[in-house]
């Protein structure tokens, strides 16, 4: 297997600008069990209440909220950002250091067109990026096609 891009590049630059573009683009937000429990606790809900209120359903074997192609994540608030930021799920905490983004140069460059923080800010070392990738895998997050 070829060496991942984030290793070849000796790390990758990223700094979240809290612009909300990742929160308003189409796609599901996955809530594996630990993430679901943390977010529910943060909102003073039981996991069951959280699942019902946000209409979570199984997608690729993991519970997810799927706002569809037109709507933002239900936790995104215009002008404020993520309303559950301190309890955001693994998918959100690890972005953009997902396997399908950080392992290939072309994917990283494509993602930079969708995220203004990619390529800016501090250089994250390969070990830290690898920890994020492992966290995604351990959470059971489905891996999409390379960007």
N, C-alpha and C positions, 0 to 999 in steps of 0.2 A: 504494500500500500504506500502511495507517495506521501511524503511529509506534508502535513497540513499547512495551509497558507499562513496561519497565525504563528507557526513555528518558524517557517522560512523568513517571515517578515520580522522576526524577533519581537513579536507582540504587535498589538493594533491600537491605534488611537481612537478613543471614544469619550465623549462627555455629553451626558443627557442635557438638553436645553429645556426640557419640559415643554416642548412645543405642542405635544399632543398628536403629532402626525401618526405615530404608531398606534394610538388609541382610536383613531378615527378611520383607519384603513379597514377594508373588509376583512373578515375572517373571524373564526371562533377564538374565544379565550378559554383555555383549559383549566379546570380545577381538580387536580388529583386530590385524593383524600386529605392529605396534610394541608394543602392550600385551601380546600373547602372549609376545613375546621377553623383555620386561622382567620379567613375572611368572615366567616359566620360569627366567630367570637368578637371580632373587631366591630361588627355591626350589631352586636348584642342579639344575635339570632341563633337558633339551633341549626345544625347542618340541614335538617329537613326543611325548616322554614326558609333557609337560604335557597335551597334547591327549588322550592315552590315559587318563591317570590321572583327569582331571576330566571325561571323556566329552564333550568339546566337539563340537558339530555345527553345520552351517551353518543359520543362521536369518536370513531377510531378507538373504542374501548375506554375512553376517559370522559368523565362528566365535563360538559362545556356549556357556556352561554354563547349563542351564535346570533349576533345582531343582524346578520345578513349582509348583503352587498351595499346597502344604503345607509345603515345606521352605525353610529359610533358605539363603542363599548358602553354598556349601561352605567359604568362607574366613572366615565369621563364627564367632567363638567366644564363647559366653556368658561374660560377665564380663570378657572381654578385648577384644572387638571384632574388627576386621579383622586376620587373621593375615598379610596381604600389604599392609598399609596403605601402606608406603613404595613399593610397586610396583603399587598398585591401578590398574585400568584407567581410561581417559578418562571413561567413563560415571560412574564413582564419584567421580573427582577433580573433575568439573565440576558435580555435583549441588549445588544445585537449578537451576543456570543452564543448563538445557536449553532448546532453542527452544520446545518444546511447553509449558514451564512459565513461563518468564520473559517471553514476548512478550505474554501476555494477562493482564489483571488477574484475571479469574475463575479462570484456571488457577493463578496464583500463590496466590490465596486458597484454592483447593481443595487445593493441595499443602501449604499451611500446616496443614491438618487432619491430614496424614499425617507431618509433620516438625515437631518442637518447636523447631528452630533457625531456621525461617523467620519473619522479622519481628523477630528479636532480633539483638543484636550489632552489629558495624560495618556501615555502609552501603557496599556495593560499588558503585563508580562504573560508569556505563554502558559505558565502554571496557573495563573488566575483564570485565563480563558478556558483552560482544560477543566478547571473546577466547575465553571458554569456549564460546560458541555456535559460533564458527568451529572450535574444536578438535573439537567433536562432529561437525561436518560433514566436516572434513578426515579424521577417523578413519573416516568412512563409517558412522557409527552411524545405524540406522534411526530416523526420527522417528515417534513414536506420535501418537495423537490428543491434542488439548489435554486437560489434566486437568480 
